[in-house]
Amino acid sequence: MLDDIMKYESDMIILFFKYNIILDSLFKDKFADETFDLYFEMVVKKIYPTVVTYNVLIDAFYKRKMLKISQECVSFNVERLCET
């Protein structure tokens, strides 16, 4: 049982790591719409973004002068954290 839990946690960490790399790469390659689509895909699949994910998104949107989207990411994160 403990091995199963540890395997699941390990798989989730790898999954988050992959998503974060893809999100960061998409935005650096100027695919803003695809970046945001992937972010919402994560949420729909109940793969809740981590602090690292939000940092990637906020940094990327802020650097591209997309302050409103950056603020929405922060607001959504705060709302989700308050629900738990």
Order of alpha helices (4+ residues) and beta strands (2+ residues): alpha-alpha-alpha-alpha
